[in-house]
Amino acid sequence: LGPAVNTEGAEYAGFLTADNARLFFTSEREGNLGGSSTDFDEDFYEATLNPDSSWAPARNLGPPINTELNEGVGCIS
């Protein structure tokens, strides 16, 4: 999905909304709310599909969804 979504950290458990316009996923990356400077906790992220079919830069969903603890795999229905 390119650098807008992928980092050197782990990104996984992605799922698209029914209209395929938003991607939600879990990531262990620098800048997450918990963890240390070398061991990042899991946070939930969202990326939106641009009109040119590229992905906008992923954004951390932040509090209250993300906390200083690990947030694992999510599901939206």
PDB file of N, CA, C and O in Angstrom:
ATOM      1  N   LEU A   1       0.816  -1.217   0.000  1.00  0.00           N
ATOM      2  CA  LEU A   1       0.000   0.000   0.000  1.00  0.00           C
ATOM      3  C   LEU A   1       0.846   1.261   0.000  1.00  0.00           C
ATOM      4  O   LEU A   1       0.317   2.372  -0.056  1.00  0.00           O
ATOM      5  N   GLY A   2       2.143   1.092   0.062  1.00  0.00           N
ATOM      6  CA  GLY A   2       3.032   2.234  -0.037  1.00  0.00           C
ATOM      7  C   GLY A   2       3.300   2.924   1.286  1.00  0.00           C
ATOM      8  O   GLY A   2       2.764   2.532   2.322  1.00  0.00           O
ATOM      9  N   PRO A   3       4.138   3.962   1.245  1.00  0.00           N
ATOM     10  CA  PRO A   3       4.586   4.626   2.472  1.00  0.00           C
ATOM     11  C   PRO A   3       3.497   5.391   3.220  1.00  0.00           C
ATOM     12  O   PRO A   3       3.705   5.766   4.374  1.00  0.00           O
ATOM     13  N   ALA A   4       2.361   5.630   2.608  1.00  0.00           N
ATOM     14  CA  ALA A   4       1.271   6.302   3.324  1.00  0.00           C
ATOM     15  C   ALA A   4       0.695   5.410   4.418  1.00  0.00           C
ATOM     16  O   ALA A   4       0.149   5.899   5.407  1.00  0.00           O
ATOM     17  N   VAL A   5       0.821   4.098   4.231  1.00  0.00           N
ATOM     18  CA  VAL A   5       0.288   3.138   5.204  1.00  0.00           C
ATOM     19  C   VAL A   5       1.403   2.332   5.852  1.00  0.00           C
ATOM     20  O   VAL A   5       1.411   2.158   7.071  1.00  0.00           O
ATOM     21  N   ASN A   6       2.332   1.844   5.064  1.00  0.00           N
ATOM     22  CA  ASN A   6       3.374   0.941   5.569  1.00  0.00           C
ATOM     23  C   ASN A   6       4.551   1.694   6.175  1.00  0.00           C
ATOM     24  O   ASN A   6       4.976   2.732   5.669  1.00  0.00           O
ATOM     25  N   THR A   7       5.070   1.141   7.282  1.00  0.00           N
ATOM     26  CA  THR A   7       6.256   1.679   7.935  1.00  0.00           C
ATOM     27  C   THR A   7       7.230   0.525   8.163  1.00  0.00           C
ATOM     28  O   THR A   7       6.983  -0.599   7.725  1.00  0.00           O
ATOM     29  N   GLU A   8       8.326   0.804   8.845  1.00  0.00           N
ATOM     30  CA  GLU A   8       9.258  -0.257   9.222  1.00  0.00           C
ATOM     31  C   GLU A   8       8.674  -1.133  10.321  1.00  0.00           C
ATOM     32  O   GLU A   8       9.148  -2.247  10.543  1.00  0.00           O
ATOM     33  N   GLY A   9       7.642  -0.639  11.016  1.00  0.00           N
ATOM     34  CA  GLY A   9       6.963  -1.418  12.050  1.00  0.00           C
ATOM     35  C   GLY A   9       6.003  -2.415  11.431  1.00  0.00           C
ATOM     36  O   GLY A   9       5.901  -2.524  10.209  1.00  0.00           O
ATOM     37  N   ALA A  10       5.305  -3.137  12.284  1.00  0.00           N
ATOM     38  CA  ALA A  10       4.339  -4.137  11.831  1.00  0.00           C
ATOM     39  C   ALA A  10       2.977  -3.485  11.622  1.00  0.00           C
ATOM     40  O   ALA A  10       2.458  -2.823  12.521  1.00  0.00           O
ATOM     41  N   GLU A  11       2.403  -3.669  10.447  1.00  0.00           N
ATOM     42  CA  GLU A  11       1.022  -3.282  10.161  1.00  0.00           C
ATOM     43  C   GLU A  11       0.275  -4.557   9.803  1.00  0.00           C
ATOM     44  O   GLU A  11       0.728  -5.328   8.958  1.00  0.00           O
ATOM     45  N   TYR A  12      -0.870  -4.781  10.443  1.00  0.00           N
ATOM     46  CA  TYR A  12      -1.583  -6.038  10.218  1.00  0.00           C
ATOM     47  C   TYR A  12      -3.047  -5.911  10.586  1.00  0.00           C
ATOM     48  O   TYR A  12      -3.487  -4.897  11.128  1.00  0.00           O
ATOM     49  N   ALA A  13      -3.792  -6.964  10.280  1.00  0.00           N
ATOM     50  CA  ALA A  13      -5.225  -7.079  10.594  1.00  0.00           C
ATOM     51  C   ALA A  13      -6.023  -5.932   9.984  1.00  0.00           C
ATOM     52  O   ALA A  13      -6.920  -5.380  10.620  1.00  0.00           O
ATOM     53  N   GLY A  14      -5.689  -5.581   8.751  1.00  0.00           N
ATOM     54  CA  GLY A  14      -6.413  -4.517   8.070  1.00  0.00           C
ATOM     55  C   GLY A  14      -7.783  -4.971   7.595  1.00  0.00           C
ATOM     56  O   GLY A  14      -7.979  -6.134   7.243  1.00  0.00           O
ATOM     57  N   PHE A  15      -8.716  -4.050   7.590  1.00  0.00           N
ATOM     58  CA  PHE A  15     -10.032  -4.333   7.020  1.00  0.00           C
ATOM     59  C   PHE A  15     -10.586  -3.057   6.407  1.00  0.00           C
ATOM     60  O   PHE A  15     -10.376  -1.959   6.921  1.00  0.00           O
ATOM     61  N   LEU A  16     -11.296  -3.223   5.298  1.00  0.00           N
ATOM     62  CA  LEU A  16     -11.900  -2.119   4.571  1.00  0.00           C
ATOM     63  C   LEU A  16     -13.354  -1.943   4.971  1.00  0.00           C
ATOM     64  O   LEU A  16     -14.035  -2.902   5.335  1.00  0.00           O
ATOM     65  N   THR A  17     -13.819  -0.700   4.897  1.00  0.00           N
ATOM     66  CA  THR A  17     -15.241  -0.451   5.078  1.00  0.00           C
ATOM     67  C   THR A  17     -15.983  -0.983   3.848  1.00  0.00           C
ATOM     68  O   THR A  17     -15.359  -1.280   2.829  1.00  0.00           O
ATOM     69  N   ALA A  18     -17.292  -1.102   3.938  1.00  0.00           N
ATOM     70  CA  ALA A  18     -18.093  -1.694   2.868  1.00  0.00           C
ATOM     71  C   ALA A  18     -17.934  -0.961   1.540  1.00  0.00           C
ATOM     72  O   ALA A  18     -18.056  -1.576   0.481  1.00  0.00           O
ATOM     73  N   ASP A  19     -17.662   0.351   1.578  1.00  0.00           N
ATOM     74  CA  ASP A  19     -17.492   1.113   0.338  1.00  0.00           C
ATOM     75  C   ASP A  19     -16.040   1.136  -0.144  1.00  0.00           C
ATOM     76  O   ASP A  19     -15.721   1.808  -1.124  1.00  0.00           O
ATOM     77  N   ASN A  20     -15.158   0.396   0.549  1.00  0.00           N
ATOM     78  CA  ASN A  20     -13.731   0.307   0.211  1.00  0.00           C
ATOM     79  C   ASN A  20     -12.996   1.636   0.272  1.00  0.00           C
ATOM     80  O   ASN A  20     -11.907   1.759  -0.289  1.00  0.00           O
ATOM     81  N   ALA A  21     -13.562   2.626   0.937  1.00  0.00           N
ATOM     82  CA  ALA A  21     -12.965   3.957   0.980  1.00  0.00           C
ATOM     83  C   ALA A  21     -12.118   4.217   2.224  1.00  0.00           C
ATOM     84  O   ALA A  21     -11.363   5.188   2.261  1.00  0.00           O
ATOM     85  N   ARG A  22     -12.230   3.373   3.231  1.00  0.00           N
ATOM     86  CA  ARG A  22     -11.460   3.559   4.470  1.00  0.00           C
ATOM     87  C   ARG A  22     -10.857   2.228   4.885  1.00  0.00           C
ATOM     88  O   ARG A  22     -11.503   1.182   4.827  1.00  0.00           O
ATOM     89  N   LEU A  23      -9.615   2.297   5.300  1.00  0.00           N
ATOM     90  CA  LEU A  23      -8.875   1.137   5.763  1.00  0.00           C
ATOM     91  C   LEU A  23      -8.546   1.337   7.233  1.00  0.00           C
ATOM     92  O   LEU A  23      -7.964   2.352   7.614  1.00  0.00           O
ATOM     93  N   PHE A  24      -8.917   0.377   8.050  1.00  0.00           N
ATOM     94  CA  PHE A  24      -8.549   0.375   9.461  1.00  0.00           C
ATOM     95  C   PHE A  24      -7.563  -0.756   9.682  1.00  0.00           C
ATOM     96  O   PHE A  24      -7.713  -1.824   9.088  1.00  0.00           O
ATOM     97  N   PHE A  25      -6.557  -0.548  10.523  1.00  0.00           N
ATOM     98  CA  PHE A  25      -5.561  -1.581  10.770  1.00  0.00           C
ATOM     99  C   PHE A  25      -4.859  -1.323  12.095  1.00  0.00           C
ATOM    100  O   PHE A  25      -4.967  -0.247  12.683  1.00  0.00           O
ATOM    101  N   THR A  26      -4.142  -2.335  12.543  1.00  0.00           N
ATOM    102  CA  THR A  26      -3.338  -2.251  13.753  1.00  0.00           C
ATOM    103  C   THR A  26      -1.895  -2.037  13.340  1.00  0.00           C
ATOM    104  O   THR A  26      -1.431  -2.606  12.352  1.00  0.00           O
ATOM    105  N   SER A  27      -1.183  -1.210  14.103  1.00  0.00           N
ATOM    106  CA  SER A  27       0.218  -0.962  13.777  1.00  0.00           C
ATOM    107  C   SER A  27       1.057  -0.835  15.047  1.00  0.00           C
ATOM    108  O   SER A  27       0.619  -0.284  16.057  1.00  0.00           O
ATOM    109  N   GLU A  28       2.268  -1.359  14.960  1.00  0.00           N
ATOM    110  CA  GLU A  28       3.302  -1.150  15.979  1.00  0.00           C
ATOM    111  C   GLU A  28       4.336  -0.249  15.335  1.00  0.00           C
ATOM    112  O   GLU A  28       5.237  -0.730  14.648  1.00  0.00           O
ATOM    113  N   ARG A  29       4.216   1.054  15.549  1.00  0.00           N
ATOM    114  CA  ARG A  29       5.099   2.009  14.889  1.00  0.00           C
ATOM    115  C   ARG A  29       5.488   3.131  15.835  1.00  0.00           C
ATOM    116  O   ARG A  29       4.848   3.371  16.859  1.00  0.00           O
ATOM    117  N   GLU A  30       6.547   3.800  15.458  1.00  0.00           N
ATOM    118  CA  GLU A  30       6.998   4.951  16.225  1.00  0.00           C
ATOM    119  C   GLU A  30       5.887   5.988  16.286  1.00  0.00           C
ATOM    120  O   GLU A  30       5.212   6.237  15.287  1.00  0.00           O
ATOM    121  N   GLY A  31       5.695   6.592  17.448  1.00  0.00           N
ATOM    122  CA  GLY A  31       4.653   7.579  17.614  1.00  0.00           C
ATOM    123  C   GLY A  31       3.390   7.046  18.254  1.00  0.00           C
ATOM    124  O   GLY A  31       2.470   7.816  18.532  1.00  0.00           O
ATOM    125  N   ASN A  32       3.321   5.728  18.499  1.00  0.00           N
ATOM    126  CA  ASN A  32       2.157   5.161  19.180  1.00  0.00           C
ATOM    127  C   ASN A  32       2.108   5.655  20.618  1.00  0.00           C
ATOM    128  O   ASN A  32       3.102   6.153  21.147  1.00  0.00           O
ATOM    129  N   LEU A  33       0.956   5.516  21.240  1.00  0.00           N
ATOM    130  CA  LEU A  33       0.752   6.080  22.568  1.00  0.00           C
ATOM    131  C   LEU A  33       1.493   5.351  23.679  1.00  0.00           C
ATOM    132  O   LEU A  33       1.804   5.964  24.700  1.00  0.00           O
ATOM    133  N   GLY A  34       1.782   4.076  23.517  1.00  0.00           N
ATOM    134  CA  GLY A  34       2.456   3.324  24.577  1.00  0.00           C
ATOM    135  C   GLY A  34       3.764   2.739  24.113  1.00  0.00           C
ATOM    136  O   GLY A  34       4.177   2.953  22.973  1.00  0.00           O
ATOM    137  N   GLY A  35       4.414   2.008  24.981  1.00  0.00           N
ATOM    138  CA  GLY A  35       5.655   1.336  24.640  1.00  0.00           C
ATOM    139  C   GLY A  35       6.865   2.191  24.952  1.00  0.00           C
ATOM    140  O   GLY A  35       6.766   3.236  25.596  1.00  0.00           O
ATOM    141  N   SER A  36       8.010   1.724  24.481  1.00  0.00           N
ATOM    142  CA  SER A  36       9.266   2.421  24.715  1.00  0.00           C
ATOM    143  C   SER A  36       9.790   2.970  23.393  1.00  0.00           C
ATOM    144  O   SER A  36       9.118   2.892  22.365  1.00  0.00           O
ATOM    145  N   SER A  37      10.982   3.519  23.434  1.00  0.00           N
ATOM    146  CA  SER A  37      11.544   4.103  22.216  1.00  0.00           C
ATOM    147  C   SER A  37      11.938   3.049  21.188  1.00  0.00           C
ATOM    148  O   SER A  37      12.187   3.384  20.029  1.00  0.00           O
ATOM    149  N   THR A  38      11.998   1.778  21.592  1.00  0.00           N
ATOM    150  CA  THR A  38      12.366   0.719  20.649  1.00  0.00           C
ATOM    151  C   THR A  38      11.315  -0.379  20.546  1.00  0.00           C
ATOM    152  O   THR A  38      11.374  -1.190  19.621  1.00  0.00           O
ATOM    153  N   ASP A  39      10.363  -0.431  21.461  1.00  0.00           N
ATOM    154  CA  ASP A  39       9.325  -1.467  21.465  1.00  0.00           C
ATOM    155  C   ASP A  39       7.979  -0.765  21.532  1.00  0.00           C
ATOM    156  O   ASP A  39       7.532  -0.367  22.608  1.00  0.00           O
ATOM    157  N   PHE A  40       7.327  -0.610  20.370  1.00  0.00           N
ATOM    158  CA  PHE A  40       6.104   0.175  20.297  1.00  0.00           C
ATOM    159  C   PHE A  40       4.880  -0.694  20.542  1.00  0.00           C
ATOM    160  O   PHE A  40       4.792  -1.813  20.037  1.00  0.00           O
ATOM    161  N   ASP A  41       3.931  -0.173  21.323  1.00  0.00           N
ATOM    162  CA  ASP A  41       2.674  -0.867  21.538  1.00  0.00           C
ATOM    163  C   ASP A  41       1.802  -0.751  20.290  1.00  0.00           C
ATOM    164  O   ASP A  41       2.066   0.059  19.402  1.00  0.00           O
ATOM    165  N   GLU A  42       0.761  -1.575  20.242  1.00  0.00           N
ATOM    166  CA  GLU A  42      -0.170  -1.587  19.117  1.00  0.00           C
ATOM    167  C   GLU A  42      -1.197  -0.476  19.275  1.00  0.00           C
ATOM    168  O   GLU A  42      -1.746  -0.285  20.360  1.00  0.00           O
ATOM    169  N   ASP A  43      -1.457   0.256  18.202  1.00  0.00           N
ATOM    170  CA  ASP A  43      -2.521   1.255  18.135  1.00  0.00           C
ATOM    171  C   ASP A  43      -3.330   1.012  16.869  1.00  0.00           C
ATOM    172  O   ASP A  43      -2.860   0.380  15.923  1.00  0.00           O
ATOM    173  N   PHE A  44      -4.574   1.532  16.871  1.00  0.00           N
ATOM    174  CA  PHE A  44      -5.420   1.470  15.693  1.00  0.00           C
ATOM    175  C   PHE A  44      -5.179   2.691  14.812  1.00  0.00           C
ATOM    176  O   PHE A  44      -5.003   3.805  15.305  1.00  0.00           O
ATOM    177  N   TYR A  45      -5.174   2.463  13.503  1.00  0.00           N
ATOM    178  CA  TYR A  45      -4.965   3.514  12.506  1.00  0.00           C
ATOM    179  C   TYR A  45      -6.062   3.461  11.462  1.00  0.00           C
ATOM    180  O   TYR A  45      -6.751   2.454  11.296  1.00  0.00           O
ATOM    181  N   GLU A  46      -6.203   4.587  10.756  1.00  0.00           N
ATOM    182  CA  GLU A  46      -7.163   4.689   9.656  1.00  0.00           C
ATOM    183  C   GLU A  46      -6.473   5.381   8.484  1.00  0.00           C
ATOM    184  O   GLU A  46      -5.712   6.329   8.678  1.00  0.00           O
ATOM    185  N   ALA A  47      -6.738   4.908   7.275  1.00  0.00           N
ATOM    186  CA  ALA A  47      -6.307   5.577   6.051  1.00  0.00           C
ATOM    187  C   ALA A  47      -7.515   5.673   5.136  1.00  0.00           C
ATOM    188  O   ALA A  47      -8.364   4.782   5.126  1.00  0.00           O
ATOM    189  N   THR A  48      -7.593   6.745   4.374  1.00  0.00           N
ATOM    190  CA  THR A  48      -8.706   6.928   3.444  1.00  0.00           C
ATOM    191  C   THR A  48      -8.186   6.886   2.004  1.00  0.00           C
ATOM    192  O   THR A  48      -7.054   7.276   1.717  1.00  0.00           O
ATOM    193  N   LEU A  49      -9.035   6.409   1.132  1.00  0.00           N
ATOM    194  CA  LEU A  49      -8.687   6.289  -0.279  1.00  0.00           C
ATOM    195  C   LEU A  49      -8.876   7.637  -0.965  1.00  0.00           C
ATOM    196  O   LEU A  49      -9.940   8.248  -0.867  1.00  0.00           O
ATOM    197  N   ASN A  50      -7.848   8.091  -1.652  1.00  0.00           N
ATOM    198  CA  ASN A  50      -7.919   9.339  -2.417  1.00  0.00           C
ATOM    199  C   ASN A  50      -8.638   9.105  -3.743  1.00  0.00           C
ATOM    200  O   ASN A  50      -8.753   7.963  -4.186  1.00  0.00           O
ATOM    201  N   PRO A  51      -9.123  10.173  -4.383  1.00  0.00           N
ATOM    202  CA  PRO A  51      -9.797  10.024  -5.686  1.00  0.00           C
ATOM    203  C   PRO A  51      -8.926   9.360  -6.751  1.00  0.00           C
ATOM    204  O   PRO A  51      -9.450   8.733  -7.672  1.00  0.00           O
ATOM    205  N   ASP A  52      -7.586   9.491  -6.635  1.00  0.00           N
ATOM    206  CA  ASP A  52      -6.695   8.873  -7.622  1.00  0.00           C
ATOM    207  C   ASP A  52      -6.334   7.431  -7.268  1.00  0.00           C
ATOM    208  O   ASP A  52      -5.420   6.856  -7.861  1.00  0.00           O
ATOM    209  N   SER A  53      -7.047   6.846  -6.306  1.00  0.00           N
ATOM    210  CA  SER A  53      -6.871   5.463  -5.846  1.00  0.00           C
ATOM    211  C   SER A  53      -5.596   5.231  -5.031  1.00  0.00           C
ATOM    212  O   SER A  53      -5.236   4.082  -4.776  1.00  0.00           O
ATOM    213  N   SER A  54      -4.912   6.293  -4.621  1.00  0.00           N
ATOM    214  CA  SER A  54      -3.804   6.160  -3.677  1.00  0.00           C
ATOM    215  C   SER A  54      -4.373   6.311  -2.264  1.00  0.00           C
ATOM    216  O   SER A  54      -5.500   6.776  -2.094  1.00  0.00           O
ATOM    217  N   TRP A  55      -3.605   5.924  -1.270  1.00  0.00           N
ATOM    218  CA  TRP A  55      -4.052   6.044   0.118  1.00  0.00           C
ATOM    219  C   TRP A  55      -3.483   7.308   0.743  1.00  0.00           C
ATOM    220  O   TRP A  55      -2.297   7.604   0.597  1.00  0.00           O
ATOM    221  N   ALA A  56      -4.335   8.051   1.439  1.00  0.00           N
ATOM    222  CA  ALA A  56      -3.880   9.209   2.209  1.00  0.00           C
ATOM    223  C   ALA A  56      -3.048   8.703   3.385  1.00  0.00           C
ATOM    224  O   ALA A  56      -3.233   7.563   3.812  1.00  0.00           O
ATOM    225  N   PRO A  57      -2.138   9.518   3.919  1.00  0.00           N
ATOM    226  CA  PRO A  57      -1.343   9.074   5.060  1.00  0.00           C
ATOM    227  C   PRO A  57      -2.224   8.581   6.207  1.00  0.00           C
ATOM    228  O   PRO A  57      -3.207   9.222   6.579  1.00  0.00           O
ATOM    229  N   ALA A  58      -1.849   7.432   6.754  1.00  0.00           N
ATOM    230  CA  ALA A  58      -2.604   6.845   7.865  1.00  0.00           C
ATOM    231  C   ALA A  58      -2.531   7.759   9.083  1.00  0.00           C
ATOM    232  O   ALA A  58      -1.527   8.429   9.323  1.00  0.00           O
ATOM    233  N   ARG A  59      -3.614   7.767   9.839  1.00  0.00           N
ATOM    234  CA  ARG A  59      -3.630   8.572  11.067  1.00  0.00           C
ATOM    235  C   ARG A  59      -3.966   7.681  12.249  1.00  0.00           C
ATOM    236  O   ARG A  59      -4.799   6.779  12.157  1.00  0.00           O
ATOM    237  N   ASN A  60      -3.306   7.952  13.351  1.00  0.00           N
ATOM    238  CA  ASN A  60      -3.573   7.264  14.609  1.00  0.00           C
ATOM    239  C   ASN A  60      -4.951   7.711  15.096  1.00  0.00           C
ATOM    240  O   ASN A  60      -5.245   8.906  15.097  1.00  0.00           O
ATOM    241  N   LEU A  61      -5.802   6.764  15.511  1.00  0.00           N
ATOM    242  CA  LEU A  61      -7.146   7.130  15.959  1.00  0.00           C
ATOM    243  C   LEU A  61      -7.153   7.838  17.299  1.00  0.00           C
ATOM    244  O   LEU A  61      -8.158   8.446  17.666  1.00  0.00           O
ATOM    245  N   GLY A  62      -6.055   7.774  18.037  1.00  0.00           N
ATOM    246  CA  GLY A  62      -5.920   8.543  19.273  1.00  0.00           C
ATOM    247  C   GLY A  62      -6.893   8.143  20.367  1.00  0.00           C
ATOM    248  O   GLY A  62      -7.698   7.228  20.195  1.00  0.00           O
ATOM    249  N   PRO A  63      -6.810   8.855  21.518  1.00  0.00           N
ATOM    250  CA  PRO A  63      -7.725   8.577  22.623  1.00  0.00           C
ATOM    251  C   PRO A  63      -9.146   8.987  22.242  1.00  0.00           C
ATOM    252  O   PRO A  63      -9.307   9.902  21.435  1.00  0.00           O
ATOM    253  N   PRO A  64     -10.141   8.375  22.765  1.00  0.00           N
ATOM    254  CA  PRO A  64     -10.138   7.321  23.770  1.00  0.00           C
ATOM    255  C   PRO A  64     -10.009   5.920  23.171  1.00  0.00           C
ATOM    256  O   PRO A  64      -9.987   4.938  23.913  1.00  0.00           O
ATOM    257  N   ILE A  65      -9.924   5.808  21.837  1.00  0.00           N
ATOM    258  CA  ILE A  65      -9.820   4.481  21.223  1.00  0.00           C
ATOM    259  C   ILE A  65      -8.461   3.862  21.529  1.00  0.00           C
ATOM    260  O   ILE A  65      -8.387   2.718  21.977  1.00  0.00           O
ATOM    261  N   ASN A  66      -7.390   4.607  21.289  1.00  0.00           N
ATOM    262  CA  ASN A  66      -6.050   4.126  21.623  1.00  0.00           C
ATOM    263  C   ASN A  66      -5.663   4.606  23.009  1.00  0.00           C
ATOM    264  O   ASN A  66      -5.987   5.722  23.414  1.00  0.00           O
ATOM    265  N   THR A  67      -4.968   3.747  23.721  1.00  0.00           N
ATOM    266  CA  THR A  67      -4.516   4.053  25.078  1.00  0.00           C
ATOM    267  C   THR A  67      -3.020   3.800  25.168  1.00  0.00           C
ATOM    268  O   THR A  67      -2.377   3.511  24.159  1.00  0.00           O
ATOM    269  N   GLU A  68      -2.463   3.907  26.363  1.00  0.00           N
ATOM    270  CA  GLU A  68      -1.045   3.605  26.582  1.00  0.00           C
ATOM    271  C   GLU A  68      -0.782   2.100  26.553  1.00  0.00           C
ATOM    272  O   GLU A  68       0.372   1.676  26.608  1.00  0.00           O
ATOM    273  N   LEU A  69      -1.832   1.293  26.467  1.00  0.00           N
ATOM    274  CA  LEU A  69      -1.713  -0.162  26.399  1.00  0.00           C
ATOM    275  C   LEU A  69      -1.840  -0.621  24.951  1.00  0.00           C
ATOM    276  O   LEU A  69      -2.052   0.194  24.053  1.00  0.00           O
ATOM    277  N   ASN A  70      -1.710  -1.924  24.727  1.00  0.00           N
ATOM    278  CA  ASN A  70      -1.882  -2.475  23.388  1.00  0.00           C
ATOM    279  C   ASN A  70      -3.343  -2.525  22.990  1.00  0.00           C
ATOM    280  O   ASN A  70      -4.191  -2.977  23.759  1.00  0.00           O
ATOM    281  N   GLU A  71      -3.631  -2.062  21.792  1.00  0.00           N
ATOM    282  CA  GLU A  71      -4.929  -2.279  21.162  1.00  0.00           C
ATOM    283  C   GLU A  71      -4.675  -3.282  20.040  1.00  0.00           C
ATOM    284  O   GLU A  71      -3.863  -3.027  19.150  1.00  0.00           O
ATOM    285  N   GLY A  72      -5.342  -4.381  20.079  1.00  0.00           N
ATOM    286  CA  GLY A  72      -5.040  -5.460  19.135  1.00  0.00           C
ATOM    287  C   GLY A  72      -5.855  -5.345  17.867  1.00  0.00           C
ATOM    288  O   GLY A  72      -5.873  -4.292  17.229  1.00  0.00           O
ATOM    289  N   VAL A  73      -6.517  -6.402  17.502  1.00  0.00           N
ATOM    290  CA  VAL A  73      -7.259  -6.460  16.249  1.00  0.00           C
ATOM    291  C   VAL A  73      -8.661  -5.888  16.462  1.00  0.00           C
ATOM    292  O   VAL A  73      -9.346  -6.230  17.426  1.00  0.00           O
ATOM    293  N   GLY A  74      -9.072  -5.016  15.549  1.00  0.00           N
ATOM    294  CA  GLY A  74     -10.389  -4.383  15.669  1.00  0.00           C
ATOM    295  C   GLY A  74     -11.373  -4.942  14.666  1.00  0.00           C
ATOM    296  O   GLY A  74     -11.009  -5.685  13.754  1.00  0.00           O
ATOM    297  N   CYS A  75     -12.631  -4.569  14.852  1.00  0.00           N
ATOM    298  CA  CYS A  75     -13.700  -4.983  13.944  1.00  0.00           C
ATOM    299  C   CYS A  75     -14.784  -3.915  13.970  1.00  0.00           C
ATOM    300  O   CYS A  75     -15.166  -3.427  15.034  1.00  0.00           O
ATOM    301  N   ILE A  76     -15.266  -3.565  12.809  1.00  0.00           N
ATOM    302  CA  ILE A  76     -16.353  -2.594  12.700  1.00  0.00           C
ATOM    303  C   ILE A  76     -17.454  -3.256  11.864  1.00  0.00           C
ATOM    304  O   ILE A  76     -17.181  -3.866  10.831  1.00  0.00           O
ATOM    305  N   SER A  77     -18.682  -3.128  12.322  1.00  0.00           N
ATOM    306  CA  SER A  77     -19.779  -3.679  11.528  1.00  0.00           C
ATOM    307  C   SER A  77     -20.862  -2.632  11.344  1.00  0.00           C
ATOM    308  O   SER A  77     -21.877  -2.901  10.700  1.00  0.00           O
TER     309      SER A  77
END
